[in-house]
């Protein structure tokens, strides 16, 4: 087995000059017979995790409970309200056997690697801001600005600086960062952190032990950076978030090796839904498949499980925002070559149809899909795109060789907090998504009784219409790098336009 890099979305490594980077119900155990035990032992393989999807809202049928045990499975948790059961089993035929049981809609393995997943290297490295850079930026800050705000070209790009003159957002609004974990001890995050809405969902079952939502020293800073982009406090320290007056929660779903598996993502959406979270930020794709094909029974089960969870969250009032990805794919094309799946096994180049094989949660119904722009307002060189797939665009950074910001900003990347009281630059659609999540939080602050559907409608209606970049030759080599389809008001690069924080608080 070859262990590849986890692809938490969407901090990206890029060329030289760029430093991208419902109640919970437990099922009762059922004792297997000696014959069943013998059969299961004989079929032992590596212990894997599975989702078993049944009819929601009616509890788990007794026959399914019995079948899970007889097939060598042990239940971790069952989400009765959406009919998703998380199971561990070392029977290599578990999914095949359980799919034949009456009452099972779909079932599939969530991973290829044994529990736990094999170690792998990180993807990209944030550029940490040094003490001299911090001091120099602070000297340029004007009255009312946090010390590092002069380096945040992304805030005026969506008129967040103007929005802050009207309001910083409501502390009654919470955005949950479903990610690698959030360092709530960071001085830019601590004032706005919502502990009650935070949890560790890595196992598929929420852990609310104090601090369980934090990343360890060896884990990715990704979630902390995202949380700060959304709601870093305007407190005279470091950076300013898009919505610095709202609350931010951490729902940790990435395991120590950086994988975002289905059971953890389902748990994240369910936790957010049951804790009245207003917005979720999803800057990742669900491992191990970049695209999950509904023609494959295992992958179809993963799509089914996360679709149920995300839709449940939206019905409970949550707006789900997700990153489009960093591979310059046209997600509306007829075919895409996916060379990285499964990223916890042995990948191979496979040609998929993005209309049948989905990046989840990015391409799920109801999810707000975000493309990235650079300091000049153009689609970032790396950002995925596609007419009818991209809903909105926001700053995610790009190389200064392609899009250079105006002084005093010096980097084309996005500045945000890093664990341990530091700040640094990252880029990717990972960084674009929290800008949109922040604007959605401002809309919810302005319209506190608006359901999720209305918040999304306002998000799109209030976006700044951004016409296609045509021709799109971002590196200036005379060759078209991507083709944008659609009109000024709705196209494949920018969706309904670029997010507008000022409109969010004034309309």
GIBELSUL-V917148 format. One line per field, one symbol per residue. phi: phi as a letter, one per 30 degrees, with the letter a starting at -180 (. if undefined). psi: psi as a letter, one per 40 degrees, with the letter a starting at -180 (. if undefined). A space follows every 10 residues. Layout:
phi: ???
psi: ???
This chain:
phi: .cccddcdcb dbdbdejbcd l.dcccdddb dddddddddd ddcebddccb cccbddibic eeddeddedd dicbddabce dcicccbcac ddcedddddd ddjcdaaadd acddddddda ddcibdcddd dddddddedc dceicdecde dcdddddcid dddddcacjc ddcbcccdad jbddddddce dcdcddccac cedjbdccee iddddddccd deddddeddd beddbibhcb ddbdcccbcc cdbcdecicc cedddeeddd ddddchddbc cbcacddccd ccdddcdddd dddddddedd ddddddjccc cbddjcchdc dcddabcccc cddcbcdbdb cbcddbccdc decdeiddcc ccbcdciced ecddakdicd cabadbjadd dcbcddeddc cdcccadbei icbacbakde ddeddddddd ddddddbdcd deddeddded dcddebdedb dcbdcicicd cacccjcdda bddbidkceb ddddcbb
psi: hhhihifhif hhhiihehgi .gihhhhiih hiiddddddd ddehaihiii hhhahieeih iddddddddd efihhdihgd defhhhiiie heedddddee hhehdiiihe idiihiiiii iihihihhhi ddddddddde hiheiidedd egdddddefd ddddddieih eehhhhhhae ihgeehdedd dehgddeiih edeehhhehh edeiiideii eddddddddd fhigeehbih idgeeiihih hhehideehg iddddddddd dddeffhdhi hggiihiehd hhheehdddd dddddddddd dddddeehhh hiidieefih eeidiihhee iheebhiihh hiheeehhhh edeihehhhh iiiaeeeihi dehiahhedh diiiheiiie ddhhiiieid ieahhiiiif fiiihiiied dddddddddd ddddddgdeh iddddddddd deihhhiihh iggdefeehh dihhiaideh iedebeahih ddddee.
